[in-house]
Amino acid sequence: MAATYDKSDPRSRMASSTSTGTGTTTTQPSYGLYYQDPPVDSDANGKSWYTRGQNLIVNYIDAAPGGRFSRQGQVDEYMIVLADENTPWEATAKGETKSGPGHNVIIVPPGDSEIVLPQGGRVVRLFTTQSDDLCNKCTNNDTYAEHDPAIPAFQPWPEPPSGFKLRVYDMQKEREPGKVGPIWRCTTIMLNFPPPGGPRDITKMSPHSHDSFEQCSLVMGGEFLHHMRWPWGLDRNDWREDQHPVVGNPSATMIPARVIHTSVSMAPENNRLADIFSPPRLDFSLQDGWVKNGDEYPLPQAAEA
């Protein structure tokens, strides 16, 4: 379907803000309701939950003081998101150690790595489904036993010219006028994480769909109502009823490709929702100034041609 954006929405100016509307999907959404689901891992380091989509894995962690979370032989880059302030951390990878106070986005290189939370706190690690051991931890792994034909095979973006290394960014407290985000990307993942906000103006909704990629909506504050509609295809057997789930925080909702969707923030304040894509979105990447670290990561060659 053609995307519907209010003229005040920066996405309305994107040349690629319409889709071809070709076909529907039978894929259902997946939910990780970390505020009520039992943890997958629970030990002295804290509690962990795992939810996957076609290409993305969300690992939500409620870390205990001194909690350590490591990866050995990680196959590709991943992200760590510390959405809360006053959540000190120390990360190590490729012989380098960095630390921060919280309210940070960290890009972690392939190989061995570790993050330590001296005071504990909320942590989200974002991986691709190229790691089989993490896929097997996902409570919804069976949902993706068959690849969604609407989504191409996963292909990472080009490596950064300066090489793989720990990269740390401060999360913004205010959104820049005329831009979405802030947005960060690496070779495998794109994170669009606006600052907290109040209830949404329901006269300025943004129903849209993505022809060939899914969207993960990660809620870290407040409450959200997700509206989802499956377009009608030729085969009546493939039609699906609309869904309107209300999810609290923390939670992750995997929205399939081709499903028309939009969300409403419900709490009076401090609603926090991040949209996550794997691999990164080209249309967002082509917008001037939207991706905060875009100068560190080249675009695919096809986009530069």
Backbone as CSV, one residue per row, in Angstrom:
resi,resn,N_x,N_y,N_z,CA_x,CA_y,CA_z,C_x,C_y,C_z
1,MET,0.842,-1.183,0.000,0.000,0.000,0.000,0.882,1.240,0.000
2,ALA,0.336,2.370,-0.472,1.047,3.626,-0.366,1.086,4.047,1.093
3,ALA,2.273,4.443,1.581,2.390,4.876,2.960,1.594,6.157,3.167
4,THR,0.967,6.272,4.341,0.178,7.444,4.663,0.830,8.170,5.828
5,TYR,1.413,9.336,5.539,2.070,10.134,6.565,1.492,11.548,6.560
6,ASP,1.341,12.128,7.747,0.994,13.535,7.830,2.138,14.355,7.253
7,LYS,1.829,15.521,6.673,2.859,16.328,6.027,3.927,16.811,7.005
8,SER,3.617,16.790,8.315,4.612,17.174,9.314,5.587,16.047,9.638
9,ASP,5.294,14.832,9.170,6.142,13.674,9.419,7.300,13.686,8.424
10,PRO,8.565,13.673,8.899,9.703,13.701,7.973,9.690,12.577,6.948
11,ARG,9.069,11.449,7.273,9.027,10.324,6.331,8.191,10.623,5.097
12,SER,7.322,11.633,5.181,6.482,11.977,4.034,7.305,12.506,2.867
13,ARG,8.547,12.926,3.134,9.394,13.495,2.087,10.326,12.473,1.453
14,MET,10.245,11.230,1.891,11.111,10.206,1.315,10.605,9.801,-0.053
15,ALA,11.529,9.706,-1.007,11.156,9.290,-2.363,10.624,7.870,-2.363
16,SER,11.059,7.058,-1.388,10.650,5.648,-1.337,9.560,5.419,-0.306
17,SER,8.733,6.431,-0.051,7.730,6.300,1.001,6.473,5.571,0.528
18,THR,6.504,4.995,-0.679,5.402,4.165,-1.142,5.909,2.768,-1.425
19,SER,5.039,1.793,-1.298,5.392,0.422,-1.614,4.632,-0.007,-2.854
20,THR,5.053,-1.114,-3.424,4.424,-1.573,-4.656,3.076,-2.230,-4.404
21,GLY,2.845,-2.631,-3.146,1.565,-3.266,-2.829,1.404,-4.623,-3.465
22,THR,2.520,-5.303,-3.753,2.453,-6.597,-4.421,2.340,-7.716,-3.410
23,GLY,1.162,-8.296,-3.319,0.987,-9.502,-2.529,0.718,-9.256,-1.068
24,THR,0.414,-10.359,-0.389,0.136,-10.318,1.037,1.100,-11.266,1.731
25,THR,0.801,-11.642,2.950,1.632,-12.580,3.692,0.751,-13.346,4.662
26,THR,1.133,-14.566,4.976,0.448,-15.339,6.007,1.245,-15.351,7.306
27,THR,2.415,-14.707,7.292,3.257,-14.681,8.493,2.564,-13.909,9.605
28,GLN,2.627,-14.457,10.809,2.019,-13.830,11.967,3.069,-13.059,12.770
29,PRO,2.665,-12.046,13.529,3.624,-11.341,14.373,4.063,-12.222,15.540
30,SER,5.192,-11.858,16.127,5.679,-12.531,17.328,5.857,-11.500,18.425
31,TYR,5.671,-11.943,19.664,5.746,-11.028,20.793,6.686,-11.569,21.864
32,GLY,7.508,-10.694,22.403,8.269,-10.978,23.608,7.778,-10.031,24.680
33,LEU,6.990,-10.530,25.615,6.410,-9.697,26.675,7.235,-9.929,27.931
34,TYR,8.345,-9.209,28.026,9.331,-9.494,29.058,8.844,-9.137,30.457
35,TYR,7.802,-8.334,30.533,7.240,-7.982,31.832,6.353,-9.083,32.396
36,GLN,6.038,-10.106,31.582,5.217,-11.201,32.095,5.714,-12.583,31.684
37,ASP,6.484,-12.699,30.603,6.994,-14.001,30.187,8.095,-14.475,31.139
38,PRO,8.186,-15.765,31.417,9.290,-16.259,32.251,10.614,-16.117,31.509
39,PRO,11.698,-15.812,32.218,12.993,-15.662,31.547,13.491,-16.990,30.985
40,VAL,14.301,-16.891,29.945,14.939,-18.076,29.372,16.163,-18.463,30.194
41,ASP,16.931,-17.461,30.600,18.097,-17.673,31.458,17.903,-16.911,32.759
42,SER,18.283,-17.530,33.871,18.219,-16.875,35.173,19.330,-17.439,36.045
43,ASP,20.288,-16.562,36.397,21.411,-16.993,37.234,21.956,-15.784,37.989
44,ALA,23.158,-15.907,38.496,23.731,-14.826,39.295,23.959,-13.556,38.484
45,ASN,24.022,-13.674,37.157,24.220,-12.498,36.313,22.936,-11.711,36.087
46,GLY,21.794,-12.362,36.277,20.521,-11.696,36.047,19.571,-12.587,35.271
47,LYS,18.564,-11.968,34.657,17.554,-12.686,33.890,17.579,-12.230,32.439
48,SER,17.386,-13.178,31.522,17.466,-12.876,30.092,16.300,-13.500,29.346
49,TRP,15.815,-12.763,28.341,14.758,-13.224,27.440,15.273,-13.114,26.000
50,TYR,14.761,-13.966,25.105,15.189,-13.965,23.705,13.960,-14.068,22.802
51,THR,13.868,-13.158,21.842,12.780,-13.160,20.861,13.388,-12.900,19.498
52,ARG,12.941,-13.619,18.482,13.523,-13.444,17.154,12.472,-13.062,16.123
53,GLY,12.976,-12.502,15.019,12.220,-12.325,13.800,12.898,-13.138,12.710
54,GLN,12.698,-12.733,11.445,13.349,-13.452,10.356,14.866,-13.281,10.408
55,ASN,15.322,-12.053,10.647,16.760,-11.766,10.645,17.292,-11.278,11.981
56,LEU,16.428,-10.858,12.899,16.840,-10.158,14.116,16.533,-10.966,15.368
57,ILE,17.441,-10.880,16.352,17.216,-11.439,17.677,17.304,-10.312,18.696
58,VAL,16.286,-10.207,19.559,16.307,-9.272,20.683,16.582,-10.082,21.951
59,ASN,17.653,-9.710,22.639,18.007,-10.323,23.919,17.855,-9.260,25.004
60,TYR,16.709,-9.295,25.700,16.465,-8.341,26.782,17.026,-8.914,28.080
61,ILE,17.755,-8.088,28.825,18.429,-8.538,30.040,18.079,-7.616,31.200
62,ASP,17.691,-8.211,32.307,17.577,-7.518,33.588,18.790,-7.957,34.400
63,ALA,19.862,-7.156,34.321,21.145,-7.570,34.873,21.204,-7.359,36.380
64,ALA,21.786,-8.317,37.079,22.062,-8.169,38.502,23.334,-7.338,38.671
65,PRO,23.540,-6.719,39.831,24.807,-6.006,40.051,26.011,-6.919,39.805
66,GLY,26.931,-6.424,38.977,28.099,-7.218,38.620,27.859,-8.204,37.494
67,GLY,26.674,-8.186,36.878,26.347,-9.124,35.811,27.304,-9.035,34.632
68,ARG,27.709,-10.191,34.126,28.616,-10.279,32.975,27.924,-11.040,31.852
69,PHE,28.027,-10.484,30.647,27.379,-11.090,29.489,28.368,-11.078,28.335
70,SER,28.728,-12.264,27.861,29.815,-12.380,26.890,29.378,-13.162,25.666
71,ARG,30.154,-12.999,24.601,30.014,-13.780,23.376,31.406,-14.247,22.963
72,GLN,31.516,-15.521,22.628,32.766,-16.059,22.109,32.573,-16.445,20.646
73,GLY,33.463,-15.957,19.810,33.393,-16.295,18.392,32.149,-15.773,17.709
74,GLN,31.642,-14.620,18.151,30.464,-14.020,17.519,30.712,-13.818,16.030
75,VAL,29.756,-14.220,15.185,29.988,-14.273,13.737,29.907,-12.910,13.059
76,ASP,29.203,-11.944,13.681,29.042,-10.654,13.019,28.849,-9.554,14.066
77,GLU,28.776,-8.311,13.592,28.575,-7.192,14.505,27.223,-7.298,15.212
78,TYR,27.184,-6.786,16.443,25.903,-6.671,17.133,25.859,-5.363,17.906
79,MET,24.679,-5.026,18.405,24.485,-3.789,19.153,24.103,-4.093,20.591
80,ILE,24.498,-3.180,21.486,24.043,-3.196,22.871,23.390,-1.840,23.140
81,VAL,22.197,-1.862,23.704,21.453,-0.635,23.992,21.222,-0.542,25.494
82,LEU,21.704,0.552,26.083,21.457,0.851,27.480,20.595,2.102,27.505
83,ALA,19.281,1.909,27.493,18.355,3.023,27.303,18.249,3.921,28.528
84,ASP,18.595,3.390,29.701,18.416,4.145,30.939,19.698,4.888,31.321
85,GLU,19.525,6.063,31.903,20.666,6.759,32.482,21.070,6.075,33.780
86,ASN,22.247,6.438,34.278,22.750,5.879,35.538,22.790,4.356,35.499
87,THR,23.269,3.834,34.374,23.479,2.391,34.219,24.919,2.184,33.764
88,PRO,25.880,2.330,34.667,27.290,2.224,34.260,27.619,0.847,33.699
89,TRP,28.545,0.827,32.767,28.914,-0.403,32.086,30.379,-0.352,31.679
90,GLU,30.927,-1.519,31.391,32.285,-1.637,30.838,32.259,-2.762,29.811
91,ALA,32.696,-2.461,28.605,32.676,-3.443,27.511,34.085,-3.675,27.001
92,THR,34.349,-4.926,26.611,35.656,-5.313,26.091,35.471,-6.102,24.804
93,ALA,36.291,-5.776,23.787,36.282,-6.516,22.515,37.553,-6.167,21.749
94,LYS,38.112,-7.166,21.058,39.308,-6.972,20.215,40.423,-6.268,20.988
95,GLY,40.617,-6.660,22.246,41.686,-6.114,23.044,41.471,-4.692,23.522
96,GLU,40.265,-4.160,23.362,39.954,-2.790,23.731,38.855,-2.790,24.794
97,THR,38.939,-1.869,25.744,37.928,-1.738,26.777,37.407,-0.308,26.813
98,LYS,36.080,-0.169,26.841,35.449,1.144,26.948,34.383,1.076,28.032
99,SER,34.031,2.239,28.574,33.028,2.290,29.626,32.158,3.517,29.436
100,GLY,31.025,3.540,30.127,30.118,4.670,30.024,29.141,4.692,31.173
101,PRO,28.360,5.775,31.288,27.438,5.943,32.409,26.048,5.373,32.179
102,GLY,25.774,4.919,30.968,24.420,4.535,30.592,23.868,5.505,29.574
103,HIS,22.661,5.216,29.081,22.049,6.010,28.015,22.963,6.031,26.796
104,ASN,23.440,4.814,26.433,24.399,4.660,25.341,23.947,3.585,24.361
105,VAL,24.435,3.713,23.128,24.353,2.667,22.117,25.778,2.210,21.841
106,ILE,25.999,0.904,21.878,27.331,0.341,21.659,27.264,-0.598,20.467
107,ILE,28.177,-0.433,19.533,28.325,-1.392,18.429,29.541,-2.253,18.737
108,VAL,29.340,-3.574,18.695,30.352,-4.525,19.130,30.850,-5.317,17.919
109,PRO,32.172,-5.444,17.756,32.715,-6.159,16.594,32.528,-7.668,16.717
110,PRO,32.690,-8.383,15.605,32.668,-9.851,15.665,33.796,-10.366,16.553
111,GLY,33.675,-11.639,16.947,34.710,-12.242,17.780,34.266,-12.334,19.228
112,ASP,35.239,-12.274,20.123,34.963,-12.377,21.548,34.664,-10.999,22.133
113,SER,33.688,-10.927,23.027,33.329,-9.650,23.642,32.612,-9.906,24.961
114,GLU,32.565,-8.849,25.793,31.891,-8.950,27.081,31.449,-7.569,27.534
115,ILE,30.310,-7.502,28.209,29.866,-6.284,28.871,29.572,-6.624,30.322
116,VAL,30.000,-5.727,31.220,29.803,-5.898,32.657,28.979,-4.718,33.166
117,LEU,27.997,-5.011,34.023,27.134,-3.994,34.621,27.394,-3.947,36.129
118,PRO,28.283,-3.067,36.607,28.632,-3.048,38.038,27.438,-2.867,38.955
119,GLN,26.463,-2.058,38.534,25.287,-1.800,39.359,24.041,-2.518,38.844
120,GLY,24.202,-3.329,37.818,23.049,-3.982,37.208,22.251,-3.003,36.372
121,GLY,21.064,-3.424,35.940,20.211,-2.555,35.142,19.685,-3.242,33.904
122,ARG,18.964,-2.472,33.101,18.339,-3.000,31.887,19.303,-2.874,30.709
123,VAL,19.451,-3.976,29.988,20.336,-4.035,28.827,19.609,-4.765,27.705
124,VAL,19.790,-4.307,26.473,19.255,-5.013,25.316,20.395,-5.278,24.352
125,ARG,20.596,-6.543,24.009,21.563,-6.902,22.969,20.783,-7.279,21.710
126,LEU,21.245,-6.779,20.569,20.589,-7.002,19.286,21.533,-7.777,18.382
127,PHE,21.111,-8.964,17.980,21.914,-9.842,17.136,21.157,-10.164,15.845
128,THR,21.874,-10.736,14.885,21.204,-11.322,13.733,20.947,-12.806,14.009
129,THR,20.112,-13.392,13.195,19.811,-14.814,13.329,20.883,-15.694,12.691
130,GLN,22.040,-15.118,12.378,23.160,-15.905,11.878,23.824,-16.706,12.996
131,SER,23.445,-16.443,14.251,23.984,-17.177,15.403,22.981,-18.250,15.822
132,ASP,23.262,-19.487,15.446,22.313,-20.572,15.712,22.074,-20.786,17.197
133,ASP,23.116,-20.618,18.020,22.936,-20.868,19.446,21.943,-19.892,20.063
134,LEU,21.920,-18.646,19.565,20.964,-17.668,20.075,19.563,-17.922,19.530
135,CYS,19.478,-18.351,18.280,18.161,-18.710,17.729,17.500,-19.796,18.573
136,ASN,18.298,-20.755,19.011,17.750,-21.875,19.782,17.251,-21.440,21.158
137,LYS,17.681,-20.276,21.629,17.199,-19.749,22.904,15.867,-19.005,22.758
138,CYS,15.521,-18.643,21.531,14.321,-17.841,21.304,13.067,-18.685,21.509
139,THR,12.157,-18.197,22.322,10.950,-18.961,22.611,10.032,-19.083,21.402
140,ASN,10.231,-18.215,20.401,9.401,-18.266,19.200,10.181,-18.769,17.994
141,ASN,11.226,-19.528,18.210,12.089,-19.968,17.110,11.327,-20.759,16.059
142,ASP,10.364,-21.575,16.484,9.620,-22.411,15.538,8.802,-21.586,14.553
143,THR,8.457,-20.364,14.930,7.669,-19.508,14.040,8.405,-19.253,12.737
144,TYR,9.726,-19.297,12.792,10.542,-18.957,11.621,11.257,-20.170,11.048
145,ALA,10.705,-21.346,11.309,11.278,-22.570,10.751,11.258,-22.523,9.226
146,GLU,10.228,-21.878,8.668,10.136,-21.692,7.225,10.380,-20.222,6.908
147,HIS,11.315,-19.943,6.021,11.691,-18.571,5.690,10.528,-17.851,5.013
148,ASP,10.262,-16.629,5.460,9.229,-15.808,4.841,9.673,-15.458,3.414
149,PRO,8.943,-15.896,2.380,9.383,-15.653,1.000,9.411,-14.180,0.615
150,ALA,8.761,-13.307,1.396,8.775,-11.877,1.090,10.108,-11.221,1.434
151,ILE,10.904,-11.890,2.273,12.149,-11.299,2.774,13.345,-11.955,2.099
152,PRO,14.225,-11.181,1.463,15.406,-11.767,0.823,16.327,-12.419,1.855
153,ALA,17.197,-13.284,1.379,18.203,-13.884,2.254,19.058,-12.785,2.878
154,PHE,19.415,-12.968,4.135,20.159,-11.939,4.847,21.501,-11.660,4.187
155,GLN,21.819,-10.376,4.050,23.093,-9.952,3.475,23.598,-8.754,4.275
156,PRO,24.746,-8.887,4.958,25.252,-7.742,5.712,25.720,-6.625,4.788
157,TRP,25.767,-5.414,5.330,26.264,-4.258,4.583,27.791,-4.216,4.632
158,PRO,28.415,-3.371,3.803,29.888,-3.347,3.733,30.547,-3.011,5.068
159,GLU,31.737,-3.547,5.270,32.480,-3.308,6.499,32.942,-1.852,6.582
160,PRO,33.088,-1.333,7.789,33.560,0.046,7.944,35.020,0.178,7.505
161,PRO,35.373,1.236,6.780,36.758,1.400,6.308,37.779,1.406,7.436
162,SER,37.394,1.888,8.610,38.325,1.931,9.739,38.391,0.612,10.494
163,GLY,37.651,-0.383,10.033,37.692,-1.694,10.648,36.677,-1.877,11.759
164,PHE,36.512,-3.139,12.159,35.598,-3.456,13.249,36.236,-3.077,14.584
165,LYS,35.468,-2.430,15.444,35.942,-2.037,16.768,34.743,-1.627,17.609
166,LEU,34.983,-1.441,18.900,33.933,-0.935,19.769,33.615,0.502,19.391
167,ARG,32.334,0.780,19.203,31.878,2.130,18.906,30.785,2.491,19.905
168,VAL,30.911,3.658,20.518,29.990,4.068,21.584,29.361,5.406,21.229
169,TYR,28.054,5.512,21.418,27.317,6.732,21.094,26.401,7.099,22.263
170,ASP,26.263,8.401,22.497,25.332,8.895,23.495,23.940,8.986,22.882
171,MET,22.950,8.512,23.611,21.576,8.628,23.143,21.091,10.057,23.361
172,GLN,20.343,10.574,22.399,19.869,11.953,22.472,18.635,12.063,23.356
173,LYS,18.506,13.215,24.015,17.361,13.455,24.891,16.250,14.219,24.187
174,GLU,16.546,14.749,23.002,15.539,15.465,22.227,15.677,15.076,20.767
175,ARG,14.553,15.040,20.061,14.569,14.735,18.622,14.842,16.014,17.845
176,GLU,15.700,15.905,16.820,16.002,17.059,15.987,14.814,17.379,15.087
177,PRO,14.420,18.637,15.005,13.285,19.018,14.145,13.515,18.589,12.700
178,GLY,12.474,18.033,12.073,12.559,17.655,10.670,13.245,16.336,10.399
179,LYS,13.582,15.602,11.456,14.254,14.320,11.274,13.582,13.265,12.142
180,VAL,13.679,12.014,11.720,13.264,10.909,12.571,14.468,10.506,13.411
181,GLY,14.244,9.581,14.300,15.365,9.067,15.062,15.562,9.761,16.386
182,PRO,16.810,9.740,16.860,18.052,9.455,16.155,18.195,7.994,15.754
183,ILE,19.014,7.782,14.705,19.229,6.468,14.118,20.722,6.160,14.134
184,TRP,21.040,4.901,14.443,22.408,4.393,14.311,22.347,3.097,13.507
185,ARG,23.426,2.800,12.802,23.468,1.548,12.045,24.871,0.965,12.094
186,CYS,24.939,-0.336,11.823,26.216,-1.012,11.623,26.071,-1.879,10.378
187,THR,26.862,-2.909,10.238,26.781,-3.745,9.031,25.555,-4.652,9.041
188,THR,24.949,-4.823,10.214,23.906,-5.837,10.352,22.555,-5.307,10.822
189,ILE,22.543,-4.169,11.522,21.342,-3.721,12.228,21.203,-2.211,12.124
190,MET,19.968,-1.737,12.100,19.655,-0.307,12.203,18.720,-0.110,13.391
191,LEU,19.067,0.869,14.240,18.292,1.191,15.427,17.768,2.617,15.320
192,ASN,16.453,2.771,15.360,15.790,4.076,15.353,15.138,4.243,16.723
193,PHE,15.748,5.089,17.587,15.321,5.146,18.989,15.081,6.593,19.414
194,PRO,13.856,7.099,19.222,13.537,8.461,19.634,13.554,8.618,21.154
195,PRO,13.675,9.851,21.632,13.568,10.122,23.072,12.156,9.840,23.572
196,PRO,11.947,9.824,24.896,10.607,9.583,25.458,9.614,10.649,25.007
197,GLY,8.344,10.246,24.950,7.296,11.178,24.542,5.981,10.885,25.228
198,GLY,5.014,11.758,25.006,3.678,11.597,25.574,2.758,10.854,24.629
199,PRO,1.461,10.939,24.840,0.500,10.262,23.965,0.575,10.789,22.532
200,ARG,0.284,9.921,21.583,0.337,10.311,20.181,-0.929,11.057,19.770
201,ASP,-0.769,12.004,18.842,-1.902,12.685,18.222,-2.545,11.708,17.233
202,ILE,-3.730,11.204,17.563,-4.343,10.166,16.724,-4.924,10.727,15.430
203,THR,-4.832,12.043,15.211,-5.218,12.605,13.910,-4.032,12.617,12.950
204,LYS,-2.852,12.135,13.414,-1.650,12.115,12.584,-1.006,10.737,12.651
205,MET,-1.772,9.735,12.289,-1.268,8.363,12.269,-0.400,8.149,11.030
206,SER,0.260,6.985,10.966,1.189,6.745,9.850,1.110,5.297,9.366
207,PRO,-0.065,4.832,8.924,-0.155,3.443,8.443,0.699,3.228,7.196
208,HIS,1.508,2.183,7.227,2.398,1.889,6.111,2.807,0.425,6.194
209,SER,3.451,-0.062,5.165,3.946,-1.431,5.165,5.308,-1.460,4.484
210,HIS,6.024,-2.561,4.686,7.338,-2.766,4.075,7.269,-4.013,3.204
211,ASP,7.550,-3.853,1.918,7.398,-4.974,0.987,8.321,-6.144,1.289
212,SER,9.568,-5.860,1.717,10.579,-6.921,1.732,11.392,-6.979,3.018
213,PHE,10.920,-6.345,4.076,11.612,-6.482,5.362,10.617,-6.316,6.497
214,GLU,10.974,-6.912,7.634,10.133,-6.831,8.811,10.608,-5.704,9.717
215,GLN,9.817,-5.399,10.718,10.145,-4.350,11.681,9.962,-4.897,13.085
216,CYS,10.934,-4.622,13.934,10.805,-4.929,15.350,10.528,-3.638,16.095
217,SER,9.478,-3.607,16.886,9.177,-2.463,17.738,9.468,-2.858,19.186
218,LEU,10.498,-2.238,19.739,10.956,-2.527,21.095,10.444,-1.434,22.026
219,VAL,9.628,-1.813,23.003,9.064,-0.851,23.948,9.887,-0.887,25.233
220,MET,10.419,0.275,25.608,11.226,0.388,26.825,10.604,1.323,27.856
221,GLY,9.472,1.911,27.537,8.786,2.776,28.489,7.343,2.982,28.064
222,GLY,6.448,3.095,29.036,5.050,3.354,28.721,4.317,2.139,28.189
223,GLU,3.357,2.393,27.311,2.486,1.360,26.768,2.102,1.753,25.346
224,PHE,1.976,0.767,24.458,1.685,1.047,23.056,0.587,0.124,22.540
225,LEU,-0.249,0.684,21.686,-1.255,-0.060,20.939,-0.764,-0.188,19.508
226,HIS,-0.514,-1.430,19.073,-0.071,-1.696,17.709,-1.276,-2.063,16.842
227,HIS,-1.472,-1.366,15.747,-2.508,-1.709,14.775,-1.847,-2.440,13.607
228,MET,-2.348,-3.625,13.254,-1.774,-4.407,12.165,-2.890,-4.948,11.273
229,ARG,-2.708,-4.805,9.963,-3.700,-5.258,8.981,-2.996,-6.020,7.861
230,TRP,-3.511,-7.205,7.557,-2.983,-8.027,6.479,-3.729,-7.680,5.182
231,PRO,-3.015,-7.242,4.142,-3.707,-6.936,2.884,-4.300,-8.199,2.265
232,TRP,-5.371,-8.022,1.527,-6.048,-9.145,0.887,-5.354,-9.499,-0.417
233,GLY,-4.987,-10.776,-0.571,-4.450,-11.281,-1.818,-5.500,-12.046,-2.586
234,LEU,-5.093,-12.737,-3.635,-6.037,-13.472,-4.469,-6.643,-14.669,-3.749
235,ASP,-5.857,-15.298,-2.874,-6.299,-16.526,-2.217,-6.980,-16.186,-0.886
236,ARG,-8.274,-16.420,-0.801,-9.023,-16.117,0.412,-8.499,-16.887,1.616
237,ASN,-7.879,-18.043,1.381,-7.327,-18.835,2.480,-6.193,-18.108,3.199
238,ASP,-5.588,-17.153,2.528,-4.464,-16.424,3.111,-4.891,-15.159,3.855
239,TRP,-6.152,-14.816,3.831,-6.598,-13.600,4.508,-6.518,-13.777,6.022
240,ARG,-6.226,-12.697,6.717,-6.098,-12.717,8.163,-6.890,-11.559,8.774
241,GLU,-7.370,-11.757,9.978,-8.068,-10.693,10.697,-7.062,-9.640,11.176
242,ASP,-7.529,-8.400,11.314,-6.697,-7.352,11.893,-6.323,-7.726,13.331
243,GLN,-5.174,-7.200,13.775,-4.765,-7.385,15.162,-4.479,-6.025,15.788
244,HIS,-4.852,-5.868,17.057,-4.667,-4.596,17.771,-4.156,-4.867,19.182
245,PRO,-2.960,-5.454,19.312,-2.456,-5.768,20.649,-1.990,-4.515,21.388
246,VAL,-2.212,-4.512,22.686,-1.653,-3.495,23.578,-0.502,-4.152,24.338
247,VAL,0.687,-3.560,24.253,1.859,-4.139,24.907,2.468,-3.119,25.853
248,GLY,2.947,-3.627,26.985,3.624,-2.789,27.958,5.118,-2.842,27.778
249,ASN,5.849,-2.447,28.809,7.302,-2.451,28.736,7.891,-3.280,29.882
250,PRO,8.998,-3.942,29.566,9.666,-4.016,28.270,9.039,-5.109,27.405
251,SER,9.058,-4.886,26.102,8.510,-5.872,25.181,9.085,-5.664,23.788
252,ALA,8.978,-6.694,22.951,9.373,-6.611,21.549,8.274,-7.226,20.698
253,THR,7.882,-6.524,19.629,6.884,-7.021,18.682,7.524,-7.115,17.312
254,MET,7.488,-8.299,16.714,8.022,-8.516,15.373,6.882,-8.409,14.368
255,ILE,6.914,-7.364,13.535,5.855,-7.083,12.567,6.291,-7.601,11.201
256,PRO,5.562,-8.539,10.602,6.007,-9.143,9.346,6.017,-8.152,8.181
257,ALA,6.822,-8.480,7.179,6.802,-7.722,5.933,5.397,-7.748,5.344
258,ARG,5.011,-6.642,4.686,3.744,-6.466,3.960,2.532,-6.240,4.858
259,VAL,2.710,-6.341,6.166,1.604,-6.054,7.075,1.518,-4.542,7.279
260,ILE,0.338,-3.977,7.063,0.116,-2.544,7.281,0.087,-2.312,8.787
261,HIS,0.864,-1.336,9.259,0.974,-1.164,10.698,1.183,0.297,11.075
262,THR,0.811,0.613,12.296,1.082,1.899,12.929,0.826,1.700,14.412
263,SER,1.421,2.550,15.246,1.346,2.360,16.690,0.922,3.648,17.385
264,VAL,0.291,3.478,18.538,-0.179,4.615,19.337,0.432,4.521,20.728
265,SER,1.116,5.580,21.152,1.635,5.628,22.517,0.497,5.957,23.467
266,MET,0.434,5.238,24.578,-0.754,5.280,25.429,-0.544,5.972,26.774
267,ALA,0.657,5.898,27.325,0.898,6.452,28.651,0.946,7.978,28.590
268,PRO,0.666,8.676,29.698,0.684,10.145,29.679,2.065,10.731,29.461
269,GLU,3.138,9.968,29.739,4.498,10.447,29.528,5.446,9.256,29.494
270,ASN,6.680,9.542,29.059,7.761,8.544,29.067,7.459,7.297,28.242
271,ASN,6.715,7.453,27.147,6.586,6.361,26.185,7.894,6.259,25.405
272,ARG,8.454,5.050,25.334,9.727,4.870,24.636,9.634,3.657,23.731
273,LEU,9.727,3.883,22.428,9.645,2.800,21.452,10.752,2.959,20.430
274,ALA,11.511,1.890,20.236,12.554,1.851,19.205,12.102,0.945,18.076
275,ASP,12.365,1.350,16.840,12.142,0.492,15.679,13.492,-0.028,15.209
276,ILE,13.553,-1.335,14.958,14.820,-1.996,14.657,14.663,-2.793,13.368
277,PHE,15.706,-2.731,12.525,15.671,-3.403,11.222,16.989,-4.145,11.003
278,SER,16.902,-5.300,10.346,18.094,-6.084,10.039,17.908,-6.765,8.688
279,PRO,18.789,-6.449,7.714,19.879,-5.470,7.752,19.336,-4.041,7.768
280,PRO,20.233,-3.018,7.751,19.762,-1.630,7.796,18.850,-1.274,6.625
281,ARG,18.024,-0.238,6.829,17.147,0.282,5.782,17.906,1.247,4.895
282,LEU,17.776,1.047,3.572,18.434,1.948,2.643,17.734,3.299,2.574
283,ASP,16.380,3.299,2.599,15.669,4.573,2.444,16.010,5.543,3.578
284,PHE,16.066,5.063,4.815,16.467,5.918,5.922,17.924,6.361,5.774
285,SER,18.766,5.442,5.298,20.193,5.748,5.173,20.477,6.824,4.131
286,LEU,19.596,6.972,3.160,19.801,7.966,2.100,19.345,9.366,2.502
287,GLN,18.688,9.494,3.650,18.215,10.804,4.092,19.346,11.566,4.785
288,ASP,19.521,12.818,4.418,20.626,13.619,4.926,20.517,13.821,6.436
289,GLY,21.506,13.330,7.162,21.600,13.575,8.588,20.751,12.698,9.480
290,TRP,20.021,11.746,8.914,19.168,10.914,9.761,19.989,9.891,10.550
291,VAL,20.976,9.277,9.921,21.794,8.254,10.578,23.004,8.941,11.210
292,LYS,23.091,8.884,12.525,24.101,9.654,13.237,25.521,9.195,12.957
293,ASN,25.711,7.929,12.677,27.055,7.416,12.404,27.200,6.951,10.958
294,GLY,26.396,7.538,10.065,26.419,7.103,8.666,27.760,7.291,7.995
295,ASP,28.577,8.237,8.472,29.880,8.466,7.859,30.874,7.360,8.192
296,GLU,30.556,6.486,9.152,31.461,5.429,9.542,31.220,4.133,8.769
297,TYR,30.051,4.024,8.137,29.665,2.795,7.457,29.230,3.097,6.028
298,PRO,29.906,2.526,5.024,29.504,2.782,3.636,28.189,2.104,3.277
299,LEU,27.543,2.665,2.267,26.320,2.069,1.734,26.675,0.885,0.839
300,PRO,25.728,-0.009,0.589,25.960,-1.067,-0.398,26.331,-0.478,-1.750
301,GLN,27.150,-1.169,-2.508,27.611,-0.641,-3.786,26.462,-0.330,-4.727
302,ALA,25.423,-1.129,-4.711,24.284,-0.896,-5.599,23.644,0.450,-5.317
303,ALA,23.652,0.902,-4.058,23.046,2.175,-3.716,23.902,3.342,-4.131
304,GLU,25.227,3.132,-4.223,26.141,4.210,-4.571,26.307,4.370,-6.074
305,ALA,25.840,3.372,-6.819,26.009,3.413,-8.289,25.141,4.489,-8.920
